[in-house]
Amino acid sequence: MTVDDSGSGEDAQGADSGEDPLALRLEGLILGAERRYTPFQAARSAGVSMELASRFWRAMGFADIGQAKALTEADVLALRRLAGLVEAGLLSEAMAVQVARSTGQTTARLAEWQIDSFLEGLTEPPEPGMTRTEVTYPIVELLLPELEEFLVYVWRRQLAASAGRVVQAADDEEMVDRRLAVGFADLVGFTRLTRRMEEEELGELVEAFETTAADLVAANGGRLIKTLGDEVLYAADDAGVAAEIALRLIETMAHDETMPELRVGMAFGTVTTRMGDVFGTTVNLASRLTSIAPKDAVLVDTAFAEELIRTQDAPASEAEAAEEAAAAEKEGEEPPVYRFALQPMWQRPVRGLGVVEPWLLTRRDSG
């Protein structure tokens, strides 16, 4: 292949490609480097094969660019770093591609949100005599270093929290396949709402739901796995924590007249974690329980109910709780205090999972 090392200035690139000169200036500002390399040149400079470079590029979520001169020194450095981790034996090639994919997917959503919502709001209305595009450049120039520092700070915080959970795992297998409480919270009648509400109004409702759910999950010790518009998926190491989150979600949404009813389904058991997501029968069961849960109610599976009973967050039955209270009163002791109540519901077949017995989870009146 013939390598072209001719001039690569931004103005020449813009003229040749027909791209907006200001867009190229913004790209240069954000990337901190100008376009210099074709993919082949970047791979050669990084000391990696073109095949591996392409795998990394696609894994990060970027389209094939042929042999356009569109890559920078930063792209070469990133390739060199990933390949160096593989060469040093710290990562396998497959794991390095996973690192590229997980990072690309996560930051792509963040970048879209920042441009669509945050930056758009800052540049509207434009200053007199200036277009929004012209205002964007100085705004990005001011915000970029601060947002970059904040991103690294949050990433380190999240990394520390995740590493802490991993090192506390009982064994190596538990680091990948762990026992977790998994919950789905779903807005009831969302499809009907999409037909009745204006797009902007619907977007505001979804954003309010996701924000409220994310705050409640985090504040009460859970982890938000992902949001799906009208549904959120979260997990917690402790069934009691997951139960508290579920009931707080129901209670909070019930007090908001702008929100439709909510239903929550939860299950407890072994969960496989991959790239920040969770998979397995436990997750599928939680999803199925959500679909059959009554409005403003929480359904849990038998394993979840048994875990709450084991940790003394809920009594096995109200009759047993009454017996314990009577025995404690007779001995002049304080009776056990349970946070939650469990009521067995009807057994029913669930597609792909056989017959399950859901339990209705509620708060228990300690009085």
C-alpha positions as CSV (number, residue, x, y, z in Angstrom):
1,M,0.0,0.0,0.0
2,T,1.3,3.5,-0.9
3,V,1.5,5.8,2.1
4,D,0.8,9.5,1.4
5,D,2.6,11.8,3.8
6,S,1.6,15.0,2.1
7,G,0.3,18.1,3.9
8,S,-2.5,17.5,6.5
9,G,-3.4,20.9,7.7
10,E,-7.0,21.5,8.9
11,D,-7.8,24.1,6.3
12,A,-6.7,21.7,3.5
13,Q,-8.6,18.9,5.0
14,G,-11.8,21.0,5.2
15,A,-11.4,22.1,1.6
16,D,-10.8,18.6,0.4
17,S,-13.5,16.9,2.4
18,G,-16.2,19.6,2.2
19,E,-16.5,19.5,6.0
20,D,-17.5,22.5,7.9
21,P,-14.3,24.4,9.0
22,L,-15.8,25.3,12.4
23,A,-16.6,21.6,12.9
24,L,-13.0,20.8,12.2
25,R,-11.9,23.5,14.6
26,L,-14.1,22.0,17.3
27,E,-12.8,18.6,16.7
28,G,-9.2,19.8,16.9
29,L,-10.0,21.7,20.2
30,I,-11.6,18.6,21.8
31,L,-9.1,16.1,20.6
32,G,-6.1,18.4,21.2
33,A,-4.5,17.3,17.9
34,E,-5.1,17.7,14.2
35,R,-5.8,15.1,11.6
36,R,-2.5,13.5,10.4
37,Y,-2.9,9.8,9.8
38,T,-4.9,7.4,7.6
39,P,-5.9,4.2,9.5
40,F,-3.1,2.4,7.9
41,Q,-0.6,5.0,8.9
42,A,-1.9,5.2,12.5
43,A,-1.7,1.4,12.8
44,R,1.9,1.3,11.5
45,S,2.9,4.2,13.7
46,A,1.4,2.4,16.8
47,G,3.1,-0.8,15.9
48,V,-0.1,-2.8,15.6
49,S,-1.7,-4.8,12.7
50,M,-4.3,-3.0,10.6
51,E,-6.7,-5.8,11.6
52,L,-6.3,-5.2,15.3
53,A,-6.5,-1.4,14.9
54,S,-9.8,-1.8,13.0
55,R,-11.1,-4.1,15.8
56,F,-10.3,-1.5,18.4
57,W,-11.8,1.3,16.3
58,R,-15.1,-0.5,15.7
59,A,-15.3,-1.7,19.3
60,M,-15.1,2.0,20.4
61,G,-18.2,2.5,18.3
62,F,-16.8,4.4,15.3
63,A,-17.6,3.8,11.6
64,D,-15.0,2.5,9.1
65,I,-13.4,5.5,7.4
66,G,-11.6,3.8,4.6
67,Q,-8.2,5.4,4.2
68,A,-9.2,9.0,4.9
69,K,-6.6,11.1,6.7
70,A,-8.8,11.5,9.8
71,L,-6.8,10.2,12.8
72,T,-4.6,12.1,15.2
73,E,-1.6,11.6,17.4
74,A,-4.0,10.8,20.2
75,D,-5.5,7.9,18.2
76,V,-2.0,6.5,17.7
77,L,-1.2,6.8,21.4
78,A,-4.5,5.1,22.4
79,L,-3.7,2.2,20.0
80,R,-0.2,1.9,21.3
81,R,-1.4,1.8,24.9
82,L,-4.0,-0.9,24.3
83,A,-1.5,-3.0,22.2
84,G,1.1,-2.5,24.9
85,L,-1.2,-4.0,27.6
86,V,-1.7,-7.0,25.4
87,E,2.0,-7.3,24.6
88,A,2.9,-7.1,28.3
89,G,0.4,-9.9,29.1
90,L,-1.8,-7.7,31.3
91,L,-4.7,-8.1,29.0
92,S,-5.6,-10.7,26.4
93,E,-6.5,-9.4,22.9
94,A,-10.1,-10.2,23.5
95,M,-10.1,-8.4,26.8
96,A,-8.5,-5.3,25.3
97,V,-11.3,-5.2,22.7
98,Q,-13.8,-5.5,25.5
99,V,-12.1,-2.5,27.3
100,A,-12.5,-0.5,24.1
101,R,-16.1,-1.6,23.6
102,S,-17.2,-0.9,27.2
103,T,-15.5,2.5,27.3
104,G,-16.8,3.5,23.9
105,Q,-20.4,2.5,24.7
106,T,-20.4,4.3,28.1
107,T,-18.8,7.5,26.9
108,A,-20.9,7.6,23.7
109,R,-24.1,8.0,25.7
110,L,-22.4,10.6,28.0
111,A,-21.2,12.6,25.1
112,E,-24.6,12.5,23.4
113,W,-26.3,13.7,26.6
114,Q,-23.8,16.5,27.1
115,I,-24.2,17.8,23.5
116,D,-27.9,17.4,23.2
117,S,-28.9,18.7,26.6
118,F,-26.2,20.5,28.5
119,L,-24.3,22.3,25.7
120,E,-27.5,23.0,23.7
121,G,-28.9,24.8,26.7
122,L,-25.8,26.9,27.2
123,T,-25.7,28.1,23.6
124,E,-29.4,29.1,23.3
125,P,-30.3,31.8,22.6
126,P,-27.2,32.8,20.6
127,E,-25.5,36.1,21.4
128,P,-26.6,39.0,19.1
129,G,-25.0,38.6,15.7
130,M,-23.7,35.2,16.3
131,T,-25.0,31.7,15.4
132,R,-25.2,28.9,18.0
133,T,-22.4,27.2,16.2
134,E,-20.1,30.2,16.7
135,V,-21.0,30.4,20.4
136,T,-20.2,26.7,20.9
137,Y,-16.5,27.0,20.3
138,P,-15.7,29.4,23.3
139,I,-18.1,27.5,25.5
140,V,-16.4,24.2,24.8
141,E,-13.0,25.8,25.2
142,L,-14.0,26.9,28.7
143,L,-15.8,23.8,29.8
144,L,-13.5,21.1,28.3
145,P,-10.8,21.0,31.0
146,E,-13.3,21.1,33.9
147,L,-15.5,18.4,32.5
148,E,-12.5,16.2,31.7
149,E,-11.2,16.5,35.3
150,F,-14.7,15.7,36.7
151,L,-15.1,12.7,34.4
152,V,-11.8,11.3,35.6
153,Y,-12.8,11.9,39.2
154,V,-16.1,10.1,38.9
155,W,-14.5,7.3,37.0
156,R,-11.9,6.8,39.8
157,R,-14.7,6.9,42.4
158,Q,-16.7,4.3,40.6
159,L,-13.6,2.1,40.0
160,A,-12.8,2.2,43.7
161,A,-16.3,1.2,44.6
162,S,-16.4,-1.6,42.1
163,A,-13.0,-2.9,43.1
164,G,-14.1,-2.9,46.7
165,R,-17.0,-5.1,45.9
166,V,-14.9,-7.5,43.9
167,V,-12.2,-8.0,46.6
168,Q,-14.9,-8.7,49.2
169,A,-16.2,-11.6,47.0
170,A,-16.0,-15.0,48.7
171,D,-14.0,-16.7,45.9
172,D,-12.8,-16.2,42.4
173,E,-16.1,-17.6,40.9
174,E,-18.1,-15.1,42.8
175,M,-16.2,-12.2,41.2
176,V,-18.0,-13.0,37.9
177,D,-21.1,-15.0,38.9
178,R,-22.4,-13.3,42.0
179,R,-25.5,-13.6,44.1
180,L,-27.4,-10.4,43.8
181,A,-30.8,-8.9,44.2
182,V,-32.0,-7.6,40.9
183,G,-35.0,-5.3,40.3
184,F,-36.9,-3.9,37.4
185,A,-39.1,-0.8,37.9
186,D,-41.6,-0.2,35.1
187,L,-44.0,2.6,34.3
188,V,-47.5,1.3,33.8
189,G,-49.3,2.2,30.6
190,F,-46.3,3.9,29.0
191,T,-47.3,2.9,25.5
192,R,-50.6,4.6,25.8
193,L,-48.9,7.7,27.1
194,T,-46.7,7.9,24.0
195,R,-49.8,8.2,21.9
196,R,-51.3,11.0,24.0
197,M,-48.4,13.2,24.9
198,E,-46.3,15.5,22.9
199,E,-42.7,14.4,22.3
200,E,-41.2,17.1,24.5
201,E,-43.6,16.4,27.3
202,L,-42.9,12.7,27.0
203,G,-39.2,13.3,27.1
204,E,-39.5,15.4,30.2
205,L,-41.5,12.6,31.9
206,V,-38.9,10.0,31.0
207,E,-36.1,12.2,32.2
208,A,-37.9,12.9,35.5
209,F,-38.5,9.2,36.0
210,E,-34.9,8.2,35.2
211,T,-33.5,10.9,37.4
212,T,-35.7,10.1,40.4
213,A,-35.0,6.4,40.1
214,A,-31.2,6.9,39.7
215,D,-31.1,9.1,42.8
216,L,-33.2,6.7,44.9
217,V,-31.1,3.7,43.8
218,A,-27.8,5.4,44.6
219,A,-28.9,7.0,47.8
220,N,-30.1,3.7,49.3
221,G,-27.0,1.7,48.4
222,G,-28.0,0.0,45.1
223,R,-26.5,0.2,41.6
224,L,-28.3,1.5,38.6
225,I,-27.5,-1.0,35.8
226,K,-29.4,0.7,32.9
227,T,-32.4,2.8,32.0
228,L,-34.7,1.8,29.2
229,G,-37.0,4.8,28.9
230,D,-40.0,3.5,30.8
231,E,-38.0,1.0,32.8
232,V,-35.0,0.9,35.0
233,L,-32.8,-2.1,36.0
234,Y,-30.9,-2.0,39.3
235,A,-29.0,-4.4,41.5
236,A,-27.9,-4.6,45.1
237,D,-25.7,-7.0,47.1
238,D,-28.3,-7.2,49.9
239,A,-32.0,-8.2,49.4
240,G,-33.0,-5.7,52.2
241,V,-31.4,-2.8,50.3
242,A,-33.1,-3.8,47.1
243,A,-36.5,-4.1,48.9
244,E,-36.1,-0.7,50.4
245,I,-35.3,0.8,47.0
246,A,-38.4,-0.8,45.4
247,L,-40.8,0.5,48.1
248,R,-39.3,4.0,48.0
249,L,-39.7,4.1,44.2
250,I,-43.4,3.1,44.6
251,E,-43.9,5.6,47.4
252,T,-42.1,8.5,45.6
253,M,-43.9,8.0,42.3
254,A,-47.3,7.7,44.0
255,H,-46.8,11.2,45.4
256,D,-46.1,12.7,42.0
257,E,-49.3,13.4,40.2
258,T,-47.5,13.8,36.8
259,M,-46.2,10.2,37.0
260,P,-48.1,7.1,35.9
261,E,-48.3,4.1,38.3
262,L,-45.2,2.0,38.8
263,R,-44.7,-1.7,39.3
264,V,-41.5,-3.5,40.5
265,G,-40.4,-7.1,40.1
266,M,-37.3,-8.5,42.0
267,A,-35.4,-11.8,42.2
268,F,-32.4,-13.0,44.2
269,G,-29.8,-15.4,43.0
270,T,-26.7,-16.0,40.8
271,V,-26.1,-13.2,38.3
272,T,-23.5,-13.0,35.6
273,T,-22.0,-9.6,35.1
274,R,-20.5,-8.4,31.9
275,M,-19.4,-4.9,30.8
276,G,-21.5,-3.3,33.6
277,D,-24.6,-5.3,32.6
278,V,-26.2,-8.3,34.3
279,F,-27.5,-11.5,32.8
280,G,-29.0,-14.9,33.7
281,T,-32.1,-16.6,35.0
282,T,-32.4,-14.3,38.0
283,V,-32.5,-11.2,35.8
284,N,-35.1,-12.9,33.5
285,L,-37.2,-13.8,36.4
286,A,-37.2,-10.3,37.8
287,S,-38.3,-9.0,34.4
288,R,-41.2,-11.5,34.2
289,L,-42.3,-10.7,37.8
290,T,-42.4,-7.0,36.8
291,S,-44.7,-7.8,33.9
292,I,-47.3,-9.5,36.1
293,A,-47.0,-7.2,39.2
294,P,-50.1,-5.1,40.1
295,K,-50.0,-1.4,39.8
296,D,-48.0,0.4,42.6
297,A,-46.9,-3.0,43.9
298,V,-43.7,-5.0,44.3
299,L,-43.5,-8.8,43.5
300,V,-40.4,-10.9,44.5
301,D,-39.5,-14.5,43.9
302,T,-39.2,-17.2,46.5
303,A,-35.4,-16.9,46.8
304,F,-35.8,-13.2,47.5
305,A,-38.4,-13.8,50.1
306,E,-36.3,-16.5,51.8
307,E,-33.3,-14.1,51.9
308,L,-35.4,-11.4,53.6
309,I,-36.5,-14.0,56.1
310,R,-32.9,-15.3,56.7
311,T,-31.6,-11.8,57.3
312,Q,-34.6,-11.1,59.6
313,D,-35.8,-8.2,57.4
314,A,-39.2,-10.0,57.2
315,P,-41.0,-12.6,59.2
316,A,-41.8,-16.0,57.6
317,S,-45.5,-15.2,58.3
318,E,-47.6,-12.8,60.3
319,A,-48.6,-15.7,62.5
320,E,-45.0,-16.4,63.4
321,A,-44.4,-12.8,64.0
322,A,-47.3,-12.7,66.4
323,E,-46.0,-15.7,68.3
324,E,-42.6,-14.2,68.6
325,A,-44.1,-11.0,69.9
326,A,-46.1,-12.8,72.5
327,A,-43.1,-14.9,73.6
328,A,-41.0,-11.7,73.9
329,E,-43.7,-9.9,75.9
330,K,-43.9,-12.9,78.3
331,E,-40.2,-12.8,78.9
332,G,-40.2,-9.0,79.3
333,E,-38.1,-8.6,76.1
334,E,-38.4,-6.5,73.0
335,P,-40.0,-8.4,70.1
336,P,-38.2,-8.6,66.8
337,V,-38.6,-5.6,64.6
338,Y,-39.2,-6.4,60.9
339,R,-39.1,-3.9,58.1
340,F,-41.0,-5.8,55.5
341,A,-44.0,-8.1,55.2
342,L,-44.4,-10.9,52.7
343,Q,-47.6,-12.3,51.3
344,P,-47.5,-15.4,49.1
345,M,-49.5,-15.0,45.9
346,W,-50.9,-17.3,43.4
347,Q,-48.6,-19.8,41.7
348,R,-48.5,-19.3,37.9
349,P,-46.5,-20.5,34.9
350,V,-43.9,-18.1,33.6
351,R,-42.8,-18.5,30.0
352,G,-39.3,-20.1,29.9
353,L,-39.1,-20.4,33.7
354,G,-41.7,-22.9,34.7
355,V,-44.1,-22.4,37.6
356,V,-43.2,-19.6,40.1
357,E,-44.7,-18.4,43.3
358,P,-44.5,-14.6,43.6
359,W,-44.6,-12.9,46.9
360,L,-46.1,-9.5,47.5
361,L,-43.6,-7.2,49.3
362,T,-44.9,-4.4,51.5
363,R,-43.8,-2.4,54.5
364,R,-44.6,-3.8,57.8
365,D,-46.4,-1.7,60.4
366,S,-44.0,-2.1,63.4
367,G,-46.7,-0.8,65.6
